[in-house]
Amino acid sequence: MYLCEISTQRSIWCTETAMLIEFSIGNYRSFKERVTLSMEAADIASQPSSLDTHNVFTVSDDLHLLTSAAIYGANASGKSNIILALNFMRYFVINSSRETQVGEKIPCEPYLLCTVTEDQPSEFEVVFLVNGVQYRYAFSITEDRIINESLFQLGNSREITLFSRKFDTIKVNTRTFREGKGLENRTRPNALFLSVVAQFNGMIATDILQWWIRLGINIGVTDEGDMLEAYHYFEHSPYQKAMEELIRRLDVGISRLTFEREPAQPPPFLSFEATEQFRVLFDTFSKRGTPLENISIQTFHQRYDVKGLHIDEIAFDLEQQESAGTKRLFTLAYPIIRTLQEGLVLVIDEIDARIHPNLVLELIRLFNNPETNPHHAQIIFTTHNTNLLSAKLFRRDQIWFMEKSRQGVSDLYSLVEYRVDGKIIRNDASFEKDYIAGRYGAVPFIGDLSALLGATHGQEAAS
């Protein structure tokens, strides 16, 4: 059960598809050098050949994109950092012109394990499609200011510069990006020019901003925030029935779900001070005409008699009575359904957390199937689930590995570009077995734990 303010704001649902081609970062967190995650399909043939039609879709004669990408690597290798980098870029594009103030620091995190890079700018670049138009957008920043920023649009045969920026000097192509003219002097050193133009309703900038807004990113850490968001969308989105059907088909014993609201009451076992704070909050919102309510999701399970015959249903509270895995599936239901229905991009960190490997497999198959993914939605995820490492599920260009060096530098590479003894990885190779054996790298190097325990035992005995 969650406490929330009643909201009458309605969501706007868009039907245009949005696709990711590639994402690059450099000098950010554990990435010292530039790395690139590409969703562009390589010129390879897979076995079975159905992967080349199911897991790839055609944008143009020169551009073929992948429906999914899996990122593997040891703990602390940098898998989460690449998603955090994309999430930071998303946040900064959407909010830099609105939330940053003059002189305010940019929450940028360069690679700190080298004295050279800690004062150098962090670099971000993304290539993407909006309404069928290909853009390349990049910026480099320090905590104090924007160093460079640029936006390009792919023309018939070459890229066209829409604007470029170096420090406070912004050059706008008034033929292709007229909406940016006159806004150069309205841009603070710590705000992105693209965000400023979007704030003034520039058509291209607004379309690009909407691409970032619609990009789905699930960090998988803030369970409470994810659950609250899932509650909201289960009530307000047009996908309530689809979310319910997905949960029902995943075999967690739930036959249906309902959403309930009731006037808020202070949770039990609060201290006197906390109860008084609740009452002040309740009175404040009531005076504003937006009273607080408790919201809950009821899950229904079939009940049986002593002979095993179904007699009726019993309601459980999702938050209080369902397993952690079921709640995790509920938080993923909306982003997965929405992404598939609207042809969007979804990025999930640790997709296998708390979820059975077979269920994860079925969720991935939704994206790798043209029947369930007719709008060419894309999913990118990190995982430790080696059951997915199969040539029958993924092409070699869909499998990525993250490896961290002894100096703490993360490197990203795909199976299609990896070589063993100078030879490419064959389609009939055992991806899972070879990965676990360390053949592709990106696995942890574990010391002798038994020696550690033995030393501890010996020290205890000596004392």
C-alpha positions as a printed NumPy array, in Angstrom:
array([[  0.   ,   0.   ,   0.   ],
       [  1.29 ,   3.437,  -0.943],
       [  0.414,   6.954,   0.12 ],
       [ -0.112,   9.382,  -2.732],
       [ -1.633,  12.69 ,  -3.728],
       [ -4.638,  12.467,  -6.028],
       [ -3.672,  13.683,  -9.491],
       [ -6.044,  14.7  , -12.265],
       [ -3.31 ,  15.159, -14.849],
       [ -3.815,  12.986, -17.922],
       [ -1.025,  11.358, -19.869],
       [ -0.499,  11.871, -23.582],
       [  0.216,   8.693, -25.511],
       [  2.281,   8.886, -28.663],
       [  2.331,   6.278, -31.435],
       [  5.539,   7.271, -33.254],
       [  8.363,   4.77 , -32.952],
       [ 11.749,   5.706, -31.491],
       [ 14.873,   3.68 , -32.181],
       [ 18.408,   3.58 , -30.813],
       [ 21.329,   3.037, -33.192],
       [ 24.304,   3.468, -30.862],
       [ 25.403,   5.01 , -27.594],
       [ 28.955,   6.077, -26.695],
       [ 30.569,   7.325, -23.491],
       [ 34.068,   8.244, -22.397],
       [ 35.68 ,   9.331, -19.132],
       [ 32.589,   8.565, -17.089],
       [ 32.627,   6.5  , -13.876],
       [ 34.563,   3.308, -14.742],
       [ 34.933,   4.187, -18.438],
       [ 38.293,   5.833, -19.013],
       [ 38.35 ,   5.403, -22.792],
       [ 35.447,   5.792, -25.196],
       [ 33.219,   2.71 , -25.557],
       [ 30.245,   2.215, -27.868],
       [ 27.186,  -0.002, -27.592],
       [ 25.79 ,  -0.478, -31.097],
       [ 22.334,  -1.745, -32.034],
       [ 23.24 ,  -1.829, -35.723],
       [ 23.18 ,  -5.361, -37.077],
       [ 26.47 ,  -6.738, -38.342],
       [ 26.741,  -8.323, -41.777],
       [ 26.686, -11.921, -40.543],
       [ 24.641, -15.057, -41.111],
       [ 23.261, -16.897, -38.085],
       [ 22.229, -20.457, -37.447],
       [ 19.269, -20.843, -37.265],
       [ 18.692, -18.357, -40.067],
       [ 15.41 , -17.264, -38.463],
       [ 17.467, -15.1  , -36.079],
       [ 18.441, -12.891, -39.014],
       [ 14.79 , -12.104, -39.724],
       [ 13.296, -12.21 , -36.211],
       [ 16.042, -10.378, -34.299],
       [ 16.797,  -7.797, -36.994],
       [ 14.558,  -5.213, -38.646],
       [ 15.222,  -3.032, -41.657],
       [ 15.09 ,   0.762, -41.442],
       [ 16.593,   1.427, -44.871],
       [ 18.812,  -0.307, -47.399],
       [ 21.834,   0.861, -45.399],
       [ 20.519,   0.458, -41.862],
       [ 19.431,  -2.735, -40.103],
       [ 18.879,  -2.684, -36.342],
       [ 18.742,  -5.3  , -33.6  ],
       [ 15.696,  -5.881, -31.424],
       [ 17.694,  -6.79 , -28.314],
       [ 21.141,  -6.747, -26.742],
       [ 22.421,  -8.567, -23.653],
       [ 25.39 ,  -7.319, -21.613],
       [ 27.378,  -9.786, -19.499],
       [ 30.228,  -9.245, -17.084],
       [ 31.493,  -9.815, -13.584],
       [ 30.171,  -7.877, -10.617],
       [ 31.622,  -4.335, -10.562],
       [ 32.768,  -4.687, -14.177],
       [ 30.81 ,  -1.611, -15.294],
       [ 27.551,  -3.099, -16.606],
       [ 25.402,  -0.847, -14.447],
       [ 27.612,   2.151, -15.237],
       [ 26.733,   2.1  , -18.926],
       [ 23.042,   2.228, -18.007],
       [ 23.702,   4.947, -15.429],
       [ 25.516,   6.906, -18.149],
       [ 22.512,   6.679, -20.459],
       [ 20.229,   7.573, -17.576],
       [ 22.37 ,  10.614, -16.727],
       [ 22.311,  11.765, -20.354],
       [ 18.53 ,  11.373, -20.379],
       [ 18.128,  13.339, -17.151],
       [ 20.484,  16.119, -18.251],
       [ 18.857,  16.589, -21.658],
       [ 15.385,  16.784, -20.116],
       [ 16.216,  18.947, -17.104],
       [ 19.375,  21.013, -17.629],
       [ 17.585,  24.13 , -18.891],
       [ 14.946,  23.991, -16.16 ],
       [ 16.586,  22.793, -12.981],
       [ 20.164,  24.047, -13.077],
       [ 20.897,  27.526, -11.777],
       [ 23.739,  29.874, -12.618],
       [ 26.988,  28.532, -11.153],
       [ 25.423,  25.26 , -10.029],
       [ 27.615,  22.185, -10.389],
       [ 26.779,  19.513, -12.976],
       [ 26.545,  16.048, -11.324],
       [ 29.163,  14.558, -13.623],
       [ 31.409,  11.665, -12.527],
       [ 34.643,  11.31 , -14.527],
       [ 36.974,   8.353, -14.23 ],
       [ 38.721,   9.031, -10.92 ],
       [ 41.4  ,   6.331, -10.828],
       [ 43.767,   8.314, -13.024],
       [ 45.266,  11.726, -12.258],
       [ 44.978,  12.7  , -15.933],
       [ 41.273,  12.03 , -16.494],
       [ 39.814,  13.336, -13.23 ],
       [ 39.898,  16.927, -14.513],
       [ 39.039,  16.095, -18.133],
       [ 35.492,  16.338, -19.57 ],
       [ 33.146,  13.38 , -19.738],
       [ 31.829,  12.601, -23.205],
       [ 28.396,  11.364, -24.274],
       [ 27.031,  10.644, -27.741],
       [ 23.906,   8.954, -29.053],
       [ 22.714,   8.134, -32.573],
       [ 18.982,   7.583, -32.858],
       [ 15.875,   7.788, -35.035],
       [ 12.953,  10.124, -34.425],
       [  9.967,   9.989, -36.791],
       [ 12.137,   8.275, -39.372],
       [ 14.913,  10.911, -39.199],
       [ 18.392,   9.945, -38.011],
       [ 20.183,  12.282, -35.591],
       [ 23.542,  12.266, -33.852],
       [ 23.731,  14.276, -30.652],
       [ 26.818,  14.682, -28.469],
       [ 28.145,  16.76 , -25.608],
       [ 31.159,  16.835, -23.302],
       [ 30.997,  18.329, -19.822],
       [ 32.824,  18.949, -16.595],
       [ 31.156,  19.645, -13.278],
       [ 31.469,  23.369, -14.024],
       [ 30.18 ,  23.744, -17.579],
       [ 29.377,  22.42 , -21.046],
       [ 32.589,  22.094, -23.081],
       [ 31.171,  20.948, -26.432],
       [ 27.71 ,  20.223, -27.785],
       [ 26.538,  19.352, -31.288],
       [ 23.526,  18.058, -33.181],
       [ 23.659,  16.503, -36.645],
       [ 20.963,  15.201, -38.964],
       [ 21.575,  12.58 , -41.614],
       [ 20.82 ,  13.942, -45.078],
       [ 20.677,  12.063, -48.378],
       [ 24.38 ,  11.239, -48.405],
       [ 26.028,  13.04 , -45.476],
       [ 25.437,  14.537, -42.066],
       [ 24.105,  18.084, -41.838],
       [ 25.146,  20.21 , -38.869],
       [ 22.151,  21.709, -37.062],
       [ 24.24 ,  23.439, -34.409],
       [ 27.658,  23.191, -32.809],
       [ 28.963,  24.647, -29.565],
       [ 32.341,  25.191, -28.001],
       [ 32.133,  26.651, -24.516],
       [ 29.809,  29.677, -24.844],
       [ 30.155,  30.023, -28.613],
       [ 27.139,  28.45 , -30.314],
       [ 26.857,  28.323, -34.088],
       [ 23.363,  27.636, -35.434],
       [ 22.621,  26.514, -38.985],
       [ 19.764,  28.924, -39.653],
       [ 18.638,  26.93 , -42.703],
       [ 18.232,  23.579, -40.966],
       [ 17.786,  24.616, -37.318],
       [ 16.086,  27.979, -37.518],
       [ 14.342,  27.377, -34.201],
       [ 17.667,  27.851, -32.394],
       [ 18.346,  31.337, -33.755],
       [ 18.362,  33.999, -31.045],
       [ 18.561,  31.544, -28.165],
       [ 22.338,  31.372, -27.997],
       [ 22.56 ,  34.13 , -25.388],
       [ 19.8  ,  32.547, -23.316],
       [ 21.9  ,  29.447, -22.673],
       [ 23.811,  29.202, -19.393],
       [ 27.279,  27.6  , -19.315],
       [ 25.867,  24.66 , -17.333],
       [ 22.751,  24.13 , -19.51 ],
       [ 22.433,  22.277, -22.799],
       [ 21.48 ,  24.352, -25.826],
       [ 19.215,  21.566, -27.068],
       [ 17.252,  21.711, -23.811],
       [ 16.916,  25.489, -24.057],
       [ 15.569,  25.298, -27.617],
       [ 13.079,  22.616, -26.563],
       [ 11.951,  24.826, -23.686],
       [ 11.089,  27.46 , -26.297],
       [  9.091,  24.859, -28.265],
       [ 11.514,  24.345, -31.139],
       [ 10.006,  21.594, -33.285],
       [ 13.129,  19.462, -33.846],
       [ 14.401,  19.994, -30.294],
       [ 11.   ,  19.066, -28.869],
       [ 10.85 ,  15.873, -30.937],
       [ 14.3  ,  14.923, -29.658],
       [ 13.364,  15.792, -26.074],
       [ 10.307,  13.554, -26.415],
       [ 12.572,  10.734, -27.613],
       [ 14.51 ,  11.032, -24.359],
       [ 11.337,  11.263, -22.273],
       [  9.956,   8.097, -23.86 ],
       [ 13.21 ,   6.178, -23.444],
       [ 12.553,   3.602, -20.725],
       [ 15.311,   2.99 , -18.186],
       [ 14.879,   0.635, -15.229],
       [ 17.823,   0.815, -12.852],
       [ 16.495,  -2.038, -10.743],
       [ 17.703,  -0.547,  -7.457],
       [ 14.951,   1.827,  -6.29 ],
       [ 12.296,  -0.835,  -5.764],
       [  9.972,   1.533,  -3.892],
       [ 10.083,   4.145,  -6.658],
       [  9.577,   1.502,  -9.339],
       [  6.612,   0.072,  -7.468],
       [  4.982,   3.473,  -6.969],
       [  5.399,   4.193, -10.685],
       [  3.912,   0.784, -11.538],
       [  0.91 ,   1.529,  -9.313],
       [  0.35 ,   4.815, -11.12 ],
       [  0.518,   3.33 , -14.595],
       [ -1.633,   0.346, -13.695],
       [ -4.371,   2.814, -12.786],
       [ -3.874,   5.506, -15.432],
       [ -2.315,   3.929, -18.536],
       [ -4.306,   2.306, -21.344],
       [ -2.335,  -0.908, -20.74 ],
       [ -3.946,  -2.086, -17.512],
       [ -5.545,  -5.157, -19.091],
       [ -2.349,  -6.029, -20.952],
       [ -0.316,  -5.732, -17.738],
       [ -2.791,  -7.981, -15.958],
       [ -2.684, -10.515, -18.783],
       [  1.119, -10.578, -18.8  ],
       [  1.269, -11.209, -15.044],
       [ -1.406, -13.906, -15.341],
       [  0.437, -15.746, -18.13 ],
       [  3.772, -15.748, -16.269],
       [  2.491, -18.491, -13.957],
       [  2.818, -16.773, -10.576],
       [ -0.611, -17.985,  -9.461],
       [ -2.445, -14.687,  -9.987],
       [ -5.744, -14.826, -11.866],
       [ -6.509, -11.087, -11.878],
       [ -5.603,  -7.756, -10.265],
       [ -7.594,  -4.774,  -9.07 ],
       [ -6.631,  -1.259,  -8.019],
       [ -8.068,   0.246,  -4.833],
       [ -8.069,   3.736,  -3.321],
       [ -9.258,   4.76 ,   0.093],
       [ -8.813,   7.821,   2.335],
       [ -5.342,   7.845,   3.814],
       [ -4.832,   6.677,   7.361],
       [ -1.577,   6.898,   9.312],
       [  0.345,   3.617,   9.104],
       [  0.346,   1.586,  12.343],
       [  3.153,   1.687,  14.881],
       [  4.17 ,   5.276,  14.139],
       [  5.695,   7.327,  16.908],
       [  3.699,  10.231,  18.314],
       [  5.881,  12.712,  16.387],
       [  5.475,  10.816,  13.1  ],
       [  1.696,  10.585,  13.591],
       [  1.509,  14.34 ,  14.123],
       [  3.598,  14.927,  10.973],
       [  1.175,  12.743,   9.027],
       [ -1.813,  14.701,  10.263],
       [ -0.195,  18.019,   9.284],
       [  0.54 ,  16.634,   5.819],
       [ -3.004,  15.28 ,   5.511],
       [ -4.551,  18.623,   6.523],
       [ -2.265,  20.572,   4.163],
       [ -3.292,  18.559,   1.108],
       [ -6.958,  18.521,   2.126],
       [ -7.   ,  22.336,   2.228],
       [ -5.5  ,  22.376,  -1.292],
       [ -8.353,  20.202,  -2.52 ],
       [ -6.042,  17.274,  -3.251],
       [ -6.543,  14.878,  -0.34 ],
       [ -4.144,  12.046,   0.327],
       [ -5.182,   8.476,  -0.341],
       [ -3.832,   5.031,   0.329],
       [ -3.509,   3.034,  -2.886],
       [ -3.112,  -0.713,  -3.144],
       [ -3.116,  -3.504,  -5.701],
       [ -5.17 ,  -6.578,  -4.888],
       [ -4.022,  -9.851,  -6.44 ],
       [ -6.568, -12.663,  -6.685],
       [ -5.704, -16.337,  -6.28 ],
       [ -7.994, -19.301,  -6.8  ],
       [ -9.03 , -21.182,  -3.65 ],
       [ -9.774, -24.911,  -3.508],
       [-11.636, -27.302,  -1.223],
       [-10.246, -30.433,   0.388],
       [-10.817, -32.392,  -2.855],
       [ -8.803, -29.893,  -4.891],
       [-11.881, -28.416,  -6.58 ],
       [-11.973, -24.678,  -7.252],
       [-14.548, -22.922,  -5.107],
       [-13.788, -19.182,  -5.195],
       [-11.026, -16.544,  -5.117],
       [ -9.087, -14.929,  -2.3  ],
       [ -7.532, -11.459,  -2.45 ],
       [ -3.934, -10.724,  -1.409],
       [ -2.256,  -7.361,  -1.027],
       [  0.492,  -7.165,  -3.663],
       [  2.917,  -5.224,  -1.507],
       [  2.336,  -7.134,   1.73 ],
       [  1.663, -10.708,   0.636],
       [  3.29 , -11.384,  -2.724],
       [  6.869, -12.518,  -3.261],
       [  9.725, -10.224,  -4.235],
       [  9.829, -11.889,  -7.651],
       [  6.142, -11.252,  -8.296],
       [  6.529,  -7.599,  -7.316],
       [  9.542,  -7.288,  -9.619],
       [  7.474,  -8.687, -12.512],
       [  4.733,  -6.19 , -11.722],
       [  7.186,  -3.273, -11.906],
       [  8.454,  -4.517, -15.288],
       [  5.011,  -5.232, -16.771],
       [  4.184,  -1.643, -17.73 ],
       [  7.536,  -0.683, -19.318],
       [  7.62 ,  -3.951, -21.301],
       [  4.033,  -3.661, -22.561],
       [  4.376,   0.045, -23.367],
       [  7.692,  -0.46 , -25.162],
       [  6.267,  -3.241, -27.341],
       [  2.997,  -1.428, -28.051],
       [  4.612,   1.894, -28.982],
       [  7.847,   0.718, -30.61 ],
       [ 10.178,   2.281, -28.046],
       [ 13.523,   1.498, -26.417],
       [ 13.728,  -0.133, -22.974],
       [ 16.944,  -0.472, -20.946],
       [ 16.935,  -2.705, -17.856],
       [ 19.726,  -3.289, -15.355],
       [ 19.833,  -6.846, -13.969],
       [ 16.738,  -8.087, -15.753],
       [ 17.13 , -11.455, -14.031],
       [ 17.038, -10.059, -10.486],
       [ 14.48 , -12.076,  -8.47 ],
       [ 13.   , -13.599, -11.636],
       [ 13.212, -17.24 , -12.718],
       [ 15.435, -17.795, -15.784],
       [ 12.555, -19.292, -17.786],
       [ 10.437, -16.183, -17.239],
       [ 13.298, -13.921, -18.323],
       [ 13.676, -16.039, -21.451],
       [ 10.008, -15.561, -22.332],
       [ 10.217, -11.803, -21.798],
       [ 13.187, -11.585, -24.19 ],
       [ 11.365, -13.694, -26.763],
       [  8.618, -11.073, -26.858],
       [ 11.14 ,  -8.686, -28.427],
       [ 12.747, -11.276, -30.702],
       [  9.44 , -12.217, -32.327],
       [  7.888, -10.086, -35.117],
       [  4.41 , -11.219, -34.092],
       [  4.724,  -9.845, -30.55 ],
       [  7.033,  -6.998, -31.611],
       [  5.493,  -5.607, -34.814],
       [  6.623,  -2.025, -34.055],
       [ 10.329,  -2.918, -33.767],
       [ 10.757,  -2.145, -30.071],
       [ 14.255,  -2.641, -28.661],
       [ 15.423,  -3.958, -25.306],
       [ 18.918,  -3.654, -23.832],
       [ 19.672,  -5.359, -20.544],
       [ 22.434,  -6.481, -18.223],
       [ 22.327,  -9.975, -16.802],
       [ 24.225, -12.815, -15.141],
       [ 21.793, -15.382, -16.556],
       [ 24.001, -17.635, -18.675],
       [ 20.967, -19.704, -19.739],
       [ 20.316, -16.932, -22.247],
       [ 23.748, -17.36 , -23.838],
       [ 22.525, -19.463, -26.721],
       [ 23.053, -19.288, -30.479],
       [ 19.386, -20.273, -30.791],
       [ 18.257, -17.108, -29.006],
       [ 20.805, -14.414, -29.941],
       [ 22.983, -13.492, -32.878],
       [ 26.626, -12.902, -32.008],
       [ 26.212,  -9.122, -32.421],
       [ 23.496,  -9.128, -29.736],
       [ 25.803, -10.488, -27.031],
       [ 28.067,  -7.966, -25.294],
       [ 30.685,  -8.344, -22.586],
       [ 31.931,  -5.855, -20.025],
       [ 35.382,  -6.417, -18.595],
       [ 37.312,  -4.326, -16.088],
       [ 41.105,  -4.126, -16.119],
       [ 43.408,  -4.24 , -13.1  ],
       [ 43.374,  -0.419, -13.17 ],
       [ 39.572,  -0.409, -12.858],
       [ 38.918,   0.556, -16.496],
       [ 35.762,  -0.907, -18.065],
       [ 35.854,  -2.142, -21.64 ],
       [ 32.849,  -3.147, -23.761],
       [ 32.95 ,  -5.522, -26.722],
       [ 30.548,  -7.79 , -28.583],
       [ 30.879, -11.481, -29.346],
       [ 30.818, -10.779, -33.076],
       [ 34.072,  -8.801, -32.844],
       [ 35.806, -11.085, -30.358],
       [ 38.601, -13.337, -31.58 ],
       [ 40.108, -16.467, -30.021],
       [ 43.513, -17.34 , -31.461],
       [ 42.748, -14.933, -34.302],
       [ 39.537, -16.726, -35.246],
       [ 35.931, -15.533, -35.041],
       [ 33.455, -17.284, -32.76 ],
       [ 31.462, -19.835, -34.735],
       [ 27.674, -20.06 , -34.602],
       [ 27.896, -23.654, -33.383],
       [ 30.08 , -22.723, -30.399],
       [ 28.717, -23.292, -26.901],
       [ 28.378, -19.653, -25.882],
       [ 27.343, -20.414, -22.299],
       [ 29.982, -23.059, -21.622],
       [ 32.783, -21.029, -23.192],
       [ 31.803, -17.868, -21.313],
       [ 31.734, -19.62 , -17.935],
       [ 35.129, -21.126, -18.721],
       [ 36.506, -17.619, -19.279],
       [ 37.044, -18.082, -23.013],
       [ 35.497, -14.665, -23.785],
       [ 36.795, -12.831, -20.723],
       [ 34.406, -10.692, -18.623],
       [ 34.349, -13.166, -15.721],
       [ 35.536, -12.592, -12.146],
       [ 39.002, -13.618, -11.008],
       [ 38.437, -15.192,  -7.62 ],
       [ 41.172, -15.695,  -5.087],
       [ 41.587, -18.719,  -2.825],
       [ 38.675, -18.245,  -0.441],
       [ 39.46 , -21.453,   1.403],
       [ 42.891, -20.071,   2.297],
       [ 41.215, -16.967,   3.689],
       [ 38.923, -19.056,   5.863],
       [ 41.812, -21.252,   6.901],
       [ 43.852, -18.227,   7.93 ],
       [ 40.938, -16.884,   9.935],
       [ 40.462, -20.251,  11.631],
       [ 44.158, -20.463,  12.425],
       [ 44.187, -16.987,  13.905],
       [ 41.191, -17.827,  16.096],
       [ 42.872, -21.015,  17.284],
       [ 46.08 , -19.145,  18.088],
       [ 44.24 , -16.536,  20.09 ]])
